[in-house]
Amino acid sequence: MADATSKGKPLSKTEIIAAITEKANLSKQEVTAVLDALNDVIRESLASAGPGVFSLPGLLKIEKKHVPAKPARTGVPNPFKPGETMDVPAKPASTKVKLVALKNLKDMAQPG
């Protein structure tokens, strides 16, 4: 299998499945089933009935965060044009997803 990272392109889903199949000595169907199951577990963890957090040990942590609504404001100083003011529209409440790289993943990214 050609190394896609040497070209500067990320691996495609097919290339990821092929690499895991080769390294773990599993069939393509087994690897695909594991990735689909992982997708379902993450979805359940981040669902409203779930804990709102999913951790892939040693790699990353996915957190769901509620961001409250922000009211509209008028007469706010414009940061790009000193001396002028501007109006800032209201923003509705939303839910953000935050990914946190854990130590093992950070160490993988280090050169050497």
SEFI-716795 format. One record per atom (N, C-alpha, C, O, CB): residue in three letters; x negated, y negated, z negated. Coordinates in steps of 0.2 Angstrom, whole numbers, padded with zeros to 4 digits, always signed. Each point is the difference from the previous one (the first is absolute). Glycine has a CB too. Layout:
N
ALAXYZ
...
END
This chain:
112
MET-0004+0006+0000
MET+0004-0006+0000
MET-0004-0006+0000
MET-0005-0001-0004
MET+0014+0007-0002
ALA-0008-0011+0010
ALA-0004-0006+0001
ALA+0002-0005-0006
ALA+0005+0000-0003
ALA-0005+0001+0015
ASP-0005-0004-0015
ASP+0001-0004-0005
ASP+0002-0007+0002
ASP-0003-0004+0003
ASP-0006+0010-0009
ALA+0016-0007+0004
ALA+0003-0007+0003
ALA-0003-0006-0004
ALA+0001-0005+0003
ALA+0009+0012+0000
THR-0013-0006-0009
THR-0002-0006-0004
THR-0006-0003+0004
THR-0002-0006-0001
THR+0006+0012-0010
SER-0008-0002+0014
SER-0006-0003+0004
SER+0002-0004+0005
SER-0004-0005+0002
SER-0002+0015-0004
LYS+0012-0010+0005
LYS+0003-0004+0005
LYS+0003-0006-0003
LYS+0002-0005+0004
LYS+0000+0015+0004
GLY-0001-0010-0015
GLY+0004-0006-0003
GLY+0007+0001+0000
GLY+0004-0005-0002
GLY-0013-0002+0006
LYS+0012+0013-0002
LYS+0007+0001+0000
LYS+0002+0005-0006
LYS-0004+0004-0002
LYS+0004-0006+0015
PRO+0005+0000-0016
PRO+0002+0005-0005
PRO+0003+0006+0003
PRO+0002+0001+0005
PRO+0001-0010-0013
LEU-0003+0015+0004
LEU+0002+0006+0002
LEU+0008+0000+0001
LEU+0003-0003-0004
LEU-0013+0009-0002
SER+0012-0003+0011
SER+0007+0001+0001
SER+0003+0006-0004
SER-0004+0003-0003
SER+0003-0007+0015
LYS+0007+0004-0013
LYS+0003+0005-0004
LYS-0002+0007+0003
LYS-0001+0005-0005
LYS+0011-0012+0002
THR-0010+0008+0009
THR-0002+0007+0003
THR-0007+0001-0002
THR-0002+0006-0002
THR+0010-0007+0012
GLU-0013-0004-0010
GLU-0007+0001-0001
GLU-0001+0002-0008
GLU-0004+0004-0002
GLU+0001-0012+0012
ILE+0007+0004-0014
ILE+0000+0002-0007
ILE+0002+0007-0002
ILE-0003+0003-0003
ILE+0006-0015+0001
ILE+0003+0014+0005
ILE+0002+0007-0001
ILE-0005+0005+0003
ILE-0001+0005-0003
ILE+0013-0009+0004
ALA-0015+0003+0005
ALA-0005+0004+0002
ALA-0006+0000-0004
ALA-0003+0006-0001
ALA+0006-0008+0012
ALA-0005-0003-0014
ALA-0006+0000-0005
ALA+0001+0004-0006
ALA-0004+0003-0003
ALA+0001-0015+0008
ILE+0009+0011-0008
ILE+0002+0003-0006
ILE+0001+0008+0001
ILE-0002+0004-0004
ILE+0008-0015+0000
THR-0003+0012+0010
THR+0000+0007+0002
THR-0006+0004+0000
THR-0001+0005-0002
THR+0011-0008+0009
GLU-0015-0001-0004
GLU-0007+0003+0001
GLU-0004+0001-0007
GLU-0002+0005-0001
GLU+0002-0010+0013
LYS+0001-0001-0016
LYS-0004+0000-0006
LYS+0003+0005-0006
LYS-0003+0003-0004
LYS+0000-0015+0007
ALA+0010+0012-0003
ALA+0003+0004-0005
ALA+0002+0007+0002
ALA+0003+0004-0003
ALA+0002-0014-0001
ASN-0007+0012+0011
ASN+0002+0007+0003
ASN+0007+0001-0001
ASN+0002+0006-0002
ASN-0014-0002-0001
LEU+0017-0008+0005
LEU+0007+0001-0001
LEU+0002-0001+0007
LEU-0003-0003+0005
LEU+0004-0001-0016
SER+0006+0006+0012
SER+0003-0001+0007
SER+0002-0007+0001
SER+0001-0003-0005
SER+0002+0015+0005
LYS-0002-0014+0006
LYS+0003-0006+0001
LYS+0007-0001-0003
LYS+0002-0006-0002
LYS-0008+0005+0013
GLN+0010+0006-0011
GLN+0007+0000-0003
GLN-0001-0001-0007
GLN+0004-0004-0003
GLN+0001+0011+0012
GLU-0009-0004-0013
GLU-0001-0001-0007
GLU-0002-0007-0002
GLU+0002-0003-0004
GLU-0005+0015+0004
VAL-0002-0015+0004
VAL-0003-0006-0001
VAL+0006-0006+0001
VAL+0001-0004-0004
VAL-0013+0008+0007
THR+0016-0003+0002
THR+0005-0004+0002
THR+0006+0000-0006
THR+0002-0005-0002
THR-0004+0007+0015
ALA+0003+0004-0015
ALA+0005+0001-0006
ALA-0003-0003-0006
ALA+0004-0003-0003
ALA+0000+0014+0008
VAL-0010-0011-0006
VAL-0003-0003-0006
VAL+0001-0008+0000
VAL+0002-0003-0004
VAL-0010+0013+0003
LEU+0006-0013+0007
LEU+0001-0007+0001
LEU+0007-0002+0000
LEU+0001-0006-0003
LEU-0011+0006+0010
ASP+0015+0004-0005
ASP+0007-0002+0000
ASP+0002+0000-0007
ASP+0004-0004-0002
ASP-0002+0009+0013
ALA-0004+0000-0015
ALA+0002+0001-0007
ALA-0003-0006-0004
ALA+0003-0003-0004
ALA-0003+0015+0005
LEU-0006-0014+0000
LEU-0003-0006-0003
LEU+0004-0006+0002
LEU+0001-0004-0005
LEU-0013+0009+0005
ASN+0014-0006+0006
ASN+0004-0006+0002
ASN+0006+0000-0005
ASN+0003-0005-0002
ASN-0007+0006+0014
ASP+0008+0005-0012
ASP+0006+0001-0004
ASP-0001-0002-0008
ASP+0004-0003-0003
ASP+0000+0012+0011
VAL-0010-0007-0010
VAL-0001-0001-0007
VAL-0002-0007-0002
VAL+0003-0003-0005
VAL-0008+0014+0004
ILE+0002-0015+0006
ILE-0001-0007-0001
ILE+0006-0004+0001
ILE+0002-0004-0004
ILE-0013+0006+0009
ARG+0016+0000+0000
ARG+0006-0003+0000
ARG+0004+0001-0006
ARG+0003-0005-0002
ARG-0003+0007+0014
GLU+0000+0004-0015
GLU+0004+0001-0006
GLU-0003-0004-0006
GLU+0004-0003-0004
GLU-0001+0014+0008
SER-0009-0012-0004
SER-0003-0003-0006
SER+0001-0008+0001
SER+0001-0003-0005
SER-0010+0012+0004
LEU+0009-0011+0007
LEU+0002-0008+0001
LEU+0007-0001+0000
LEU+0002-0006+0000
LEU-0013+0005+0006
ALA+0015+0006-0005
ALA+0008-0002+0000
ALA+0002-0003-0007
ALA-0003+0000-0005
ALA+0004+0010+0013
SER+0005-0013-0007
SER+0003-0003-0006
SER+0001+0004-0006
SER-0001-0002-0006
SER+0006-0006+0014
ALA-0004+0015-0007
ALA+0001+0004-0005
ALA-0007+0003-0003
ALA-0001+0003-0005
ALA+0012+0000+0010
GLY-0016-0004-0001
GLY-0007+0002-0002
GLY-0004-0004-0005
GLY+0003-0006-0001
GLY-0003+0012+0012
PRO-0006-0005-0013
PRO-0004-0004-0004
PRO-0002-0006+0003
PRO-0003-0005-0004
PRO-0001+0015-0002
GLY+0004-0011+0013
GLY-0003-0006+0003
GLY-0007+0000+0001
GLY-0003-0005+0002
GLY+0012-0001-0007
VAL-0013+0012+0003
VAL-0007+0000+0001
VAL-0002+0007+0002
VAL+0003+0005-0002
VAL-0005-0013-0007
PHE-0003+0008+0014
PHE-0002+0007+0002
PHE-0008-0001+0000
PHE-0003-0005+0003
PHE+0014+0008+0004
SER-0014+0003-0009
SER-0007+0000-0001
SER-0003+0006+0004
SER+0002+0005-0002
SER-0002-0012-0009
LEU-0004+0006+0016
LEU-0004+0005+0003
LEU-0007+0001-0004
LEU-0004-0005+0002
LEU+0010+0003+0010
PRO-0007+0006-0016
PRO-0005+0000-0005
PRO-0007-0001+0004
PRO-0002+0004+0004
PRO+0009+0004-0012
GLY-0011-0013+0005
GLY-0006-0001+0003
GLY+0000-0004+0006
GLY-0006-0003+0002
GLY+0002+0013-0007
LEU+0009-0012+0008
LEU+0000-0003+0006
LEU+0004-0007+0000
LEU-0003-0005+0000
LEU+0002+0016+0006
LEU+0008-0011-0008
LEU+0003-0006+0000
LEU+0007+0001-0004
LEU+0002+0005-0002
LEU-0007-0008+0013
LYS+0007-0003-0013
LYS+0006-0001-0004
LYS+0005-0004+0004
LYS-0002-0006+0002
LYS-0004+0008-0013
ILE+0012+0000+0012
ILE+0005-0004+0004
ILE+0005-0002-0006
ILE+0003+0004-0003
ILE-0004+0002+0014
GLU+0002-0013-0011
GLU+0005-0003-0005
GLU+0005-0004+0004
GLU-0001-0003+0004
GLU-0007+0003-0013
LYS+0015+0001+0006
LYS+0005-0004+0003
LYS+0001-0006-0005
LYS+0000+0001-0006
LYS+0006+0009+0012
LYS-0006-0016-0004
LYS+0001-0006-0004
LYS+0006-0004+0002
LYS+0000-0002+0006
LYS-0013+0002-0008
HIS+0017-0002-0003
HIS+0005-0005+0001
HIS-0002-0007+0000
HIS-0003-0002-0005
HIS+0011+0011+0001
VAL-0007-0013+0009
VAL-0002-0007+0000
VAL+0007-0004+0000
VAL+0004+0001+0004
VAL-0015+0001+0003
PRO+0012-0006-0013
PRO+0006-0004-0001
PRO+0001-0005+0006
PRO-0005-0002+0003
PRO+0004+0004-0016
ALA+0007-0004+0013
ALA+0002-0006+0005
ALA-0004-0006-0002
ALA-0001-0001-0006
ALA+0012+0006+0009
LYS-0012-0009+0002
LYS-0003-0007-0001
LYS+0004-0005+0002
LYS+0003+0000+0006
LYS-0014+0005-0005
PRO+0013-0010-0005
PRO+0005-0005+0002
PRO-0004-0005+0005
PRO-0006-0001+0001
PRO+0012+0002-0012
ALA-0001-0004+0015
ALA-0003-0006+0005
ALA-0003-0005-0004
ALA+0003-0002-0006
ALA+0006+0005+0014
ARG-0014-0007-0006
ARG-0003-0006-0003
ARG+0000-0005+0005
ARG-0001+0001+0006
ARG-0006+0006-0014
THR+0008-0013+0006
THR-0001-0006+0004
THR-0006-0005-0003
THR-0001+0000-0006
THR+0014+0001+0010
GLY-0016-0004+0000
GLY-0005-0005-0002
GLY-0006+0003-0002
GLY-0004-0003-0004
GLY+0013-0004+0000
VAL-0011+0013+0007
VAL-0006+0003-0002
VAL-0006-0003+0004
VAL+0001-0001+0006
VAL+0006+0012-0009
PRO-0012-0012+0000
PRO-0006-0003+0003
PRO-0002+0005+0006
PRO-0001+0006-0001
PRO-0003-0013-0009
ASN+0003+0004+0016
ASN-0003+0004+0005
ASN-0007+0001+0000
ASN-0004-0005+0000
ASN+0013+0001+0007
PRO-0011+0010-0008
PRO-0008+0002-0001
PRO-0004-0002+0006
PRO-0006-0001+0000
PRO+0009+0010-0008
PHE+0000-0009+0014
PHE-0003-0001+0006
PHE-0001-0008+0002
PHE-0004-0002+0004
PHE+0008+0014+0000
LYS+0001-0016-0006
LYS+0000-0007+0001
LYS+0001-0004-0006
LYS+0006-0001-0003
LYS-0001+0003+0014
PRO-0011-0003-0015
PRO+0001-0004-0006
PRO+0004-0006+0001
PRO-0001-0004+0004
PRO-0010+0008-0007
GLY+0015-0005-0003
GLY+0004-0006+0000
GLY+0007+0001+0003
GLY+0005-0004-0002
GLY-0015-0003+0003
GLU+0011+0012+0002
GLU+0007+0002+0003
GLU+0003+0005-0004
GLU-0003+0004-0004
GLU-0001-0007+0015
THR+0011+0003-0011
THR+0003+0005-0004
THR+0004+0005+0005
THR+0001-0002+0006
THR+0000-0006-0016
MET+0001+0013+0008
MET+0004+0005+0004
MET+0005+0004-0004
MET+0000+0000-0006
MET-0010+0001+0014
ASP+0015+0002-0004
ASP+0005+0004-0004
ASP-0002+0007+0001
ASP-0002+0002+0006
ASP+0011-0011-0004
VAL-0008+0013-0007
VAL-0002+0007+0000
VAL+0007+0004+0000
VAL+0004-0001-0005
VAL-0016-0001-0001
PRO+0014+0006+0011
PRO+0006+0004-0001
PRO+0000+0005-0005
PRO-0005+0002-0002
PRO+0006-0004+0014
ALA+0005+0004-0014
ALA+0001+0006-0005
ALA-0002+0006+0003
ALA+0000+0001+0006
ALA+0009-0007-0012
LYS-0012+0011+0002
LYS-0001+0007+0002
LYS+0004+0004-0004
LYS+0000+0000-0006
LYS-0012-0003+0009
PRO+0015+0008+0000
PRO+0004+0005-0004
PRO-0005+0005-0004
PRO-0006+0001+0002
PRO+0016-0002+0007
ALA-0007+0005-0013
ALA-0003+0005-0004
ALA-0002+0005+0005
ALA+0003+0002+0005
ALA+0003-0004-0016
SER-0012+0005+0010
SER-0002+0006+0004
SER-0004+0005-0004
SER-0002-0001-0006
SER+0001-0007+0016
THR-0001+0013-0006
THR-0004+0006-0003
THR-0006+0001+0004
THR+0001+0000+0006
THR+0009+0005-0011
LYS-0016-0006+0002
LYS-0006+0001+0003
LYS-0003+0007-0002
LYS+0001+0002-0005
LYS-0003-0015+0005
VAL-0002+0015+0005
VAL-0004+0006-0001
VAL-0007-0002-0001
VAL-0003-0003+0005
VAL+0011+0011+0001
LYS-0011-0005-0011
LYS-0007-0002-0001
LYS-0005+0006-0001
LYS+0002+0005-0003
LYS+0002-0015-0003
LEU-0009+0010+0010
LEU-0005+0006+0000
LEU-0006-0002-0004
LEU-0003-0005+0002
LEU+0008+0009+0009
VAL-0007+0000-0015
VAL-0006-0001-0004
VAL-0005+0006+0001
VAL+0001+0005-0001
VAL+0005-0012-0008
ALA-0012+0005+0012
ALA-0005+0005+0001
ALA-0003+0002-0006
ALA-0002-0005-0004
ALA+0000+0000+0015
LEU+0001+0011-0013
LEU-0003+0002-0006
LEU-0007+0001+0001
LEU-0003+0000+0006
LEU+0013+0006-0009
LYS-0014-0004-0002
LYS-0007+0000+0000
LYS-0003+0004+0005
LYS-0005-0002+0004
LYS+0005+0000-0016
ASN+0002+0008+0013
ASN-0002+0005+0004
ASN+0000-0002+0008
ASN-0004+0000+0004
ASN+0008+0009-0012
LEU+0002-0013+0009
LEU+0001-0002+0007
LEU-0005-0006+0001
LEU-0003-0001+0006
LEU+0015+0004-0006
LYS-0013-0007-0005
LYS-0004-0006+0001
LYS-0008+0002+0001
LYS-0003-0002+0004
LYS+0011-0004-0012
ASP-0009+0012+0004
ASP-0007+0003+0001
ASP-0001+0002+0007
ASP-0006+0000+0003
ASP+0006+0003-0015
MET+0005+0000+0015
MET+0000+0003+0007
MET-0002-0006+0005
MET-0003+0001+0005
MET+0011+0008-0008
ALA-0006-0015+0002
ALA-0001-0005+0004
ALA-0006-0004+0000
ALA-0002-0003+0004
ALA+0014+0001-0005
GLN-0016+0004-0004
GLN-0007-0003-0001
GLN-0005+0003+0005
GLN+0000+0006+0001
GLN+0003-0008-0014
PRO-0007-0002+0016
PRO-0005+0003+0004
PRO-0005+0004-0004
PRO-0002-0001-0005
PRO+0004-0009+0013
GLY-0005+0015-0004
GLY-0005+0004-0003
GLY+0002+0006-0003
GLY-0004+0004-0002
GLY-0001-0014-0001
END
